[in-house]
């Protein structure tokens, strides 16, 4: 946890951090396409979203550099996904900031 906080603080020190949090499994539900609801997801699932942070980055390449330093990558099989977030304005759709999701 300390390493994660140091990583986030290093991003914040560059005025690039916007928001982020871990995602809990307690009381989690999955709503399926047919509207059925099941408990989960559960932590032992192969691919699970563990949390996210939103950063201000000039490009996907800059966001990827931040992602490469994520402490979660020290764990075998762990990944960090980099995606742009679509924002809507009244006149057009534009892309900015980027999201790092931790699996």
C-alpha positions as CSV (number, residue, x, y, z in Angstrom):
1,X,0.0,0.0,0.0
2,X,2.9,2.4,0.8
3,X,4.4,1.8,-2.6
4,X,1.0,2.5,-4.3
5,X,0.7,5.8,-2.4
6,X,4.2,6.8,-3.3
7,X,3.5,6.1,-7.0
8,X,0.3,8.2,-6.9
9,X,2.1,11.0,-4.9
10,X,4.8,11.1,-7.6
11,X,2.1,11.6,-10.3
12,X,0.4,14.3,-8.1
13,X,3.7,16.1,-7.6
14,X,3.7,16.7,-11.4
15,X,0.2,18.0,-11.2
16,X,-1.1,15.1,-13.3
17,X,-3.3,13.2,-10.8
18,X,-7.0,13.8,-11.0
19,X,-8.8,11.1,-9.0
20,X,-8.5,7.4,-8.2
21,X,-9.6,4.7,-5.8
22,X,-9.5,1.0,-5.3
23,X,-12.6,-1.1,-6.0
24,X,-14.1,-3.3,-3.3
25,X,-15.6,-6.8,-3.7
26,X,-17.9,-6.5,-0.7
27,X,-21.5,-6.2,-1.8
28,X,-20.5,-6.2,-5.5
29,X,-23.0,-7.3,-8.1
30,X,-22.9,-8.2,-11.8
31,X,-25.8,-7.3,-14.0
32,X,-26.0,-9.6,-17.0
33,X,-27.4,-8.8,-20.5
34,X,-30.6,-10.7,-19.6
35,X,-31.1,-8.5,-16.5
36,X,-30.2,-11.3,-14.0
37,X,-28.1,-10.2,-11.1
38,X,-25.4,-12.3,-9.5
39,X,-22.9,-11.8,-6.7
40,X,-19.4,-10.8,-7.7
41,X,-17.1,-10.2,-9.3
42,X,-14.7,-12.1,-7.1
43,X,-11.0,-11.6,-6.5
44,X,-10.0,-15.0,-7.8
45,X,-11.3,-14.3,-11.3
46,X,-8.5,-14.2,-13.8
47,X,-9.1,-10.6,-14.9
48,X,-10.5,-8.3,-12.2
49,X,-10.4,-4.5,-12.1
50,X,-8.8,-3.7,-8.7
51,X,-8.9,0.1,-9.0
52,X,-8.2,3.1,-11.2
53,X,-6.6,6.5,-11.3
54,X,-7.4,9.3,-13.7
55,X,-4.5,11.5,-14.8
56,X,-3.9,14.5,-17.0
57,X,-1.5,13.4,-19.7
58,X,-0.6,15.0,-23.1
59,X,-0.7,11.6,-24.8
60,X,-1.2,7.9,-24.4
61,X,2.6,7.6,-24.5
62,X,2.9,9.9,-21.4
63,X,0.2,7.9,-19.6
64,X,2.0,4.7,-20.5
65,X,5.2,6.0,-18.9
66,X,3.3,6.6,-15.6
67,X,1.7,3.1,-15.9
68,X,5.1,1.4,-16.3
69,X,6.0,2.7,-12.8
70,X,2.9,1.2,-11.1
71,X,3.8,-1.0,-8.2
72,X,1.1,-3.5,-9.1
73,X,3.3,-4.6,-12.0
74,X,5.6,-6.3,-9.6
75,X,3.0,-9.1,-9.2
76,X,3.1,-11.9,-11.7
77,X,0.3,-11.6,-14.3
78,X,-0.8,-8.1,-13.1
79,X,-1.5,-5.4,-15.7
80,X,-2.3,-1.7,-16.0
81,X,-4.5,-0.6,-18.8
82,X,-4.2,2.8,-20.3
83,X,-7.3,4.4,-22.0
84,X,-8.5,7.8,-23.0
85,X,-11.7,9.0,-21.5
86,X,-14.4,10.4,-23.8
87,X,-16.0,13.6,-22.4
88,X,-19.1,15.1,-23.9
89,X,-19.6,18.8,-24.3
90,X,-22.7,20.5,-25.7
91,X,-21.1,20.9,-29.1
92,X,-18.7,18.0,-29.6
93,X,-17.0,15.0,-28.1
94,X,-13.4,15.3,-27.2
95,X,-10.8,13.0,-25.5
96,X,-8.9,13.9,-22.4
97,X,-7.7,12.8,-19.7
98,X,-6.4,9.3,-19.5
99,X,-7.4,6.4,-17.2
100,X,-5.1,3.9,-15.8
101,X,-7.0,0.8,-14.6
102,X,-5.2,-1.7,-12.4
103,X,-6.1,-5.4,-12.9
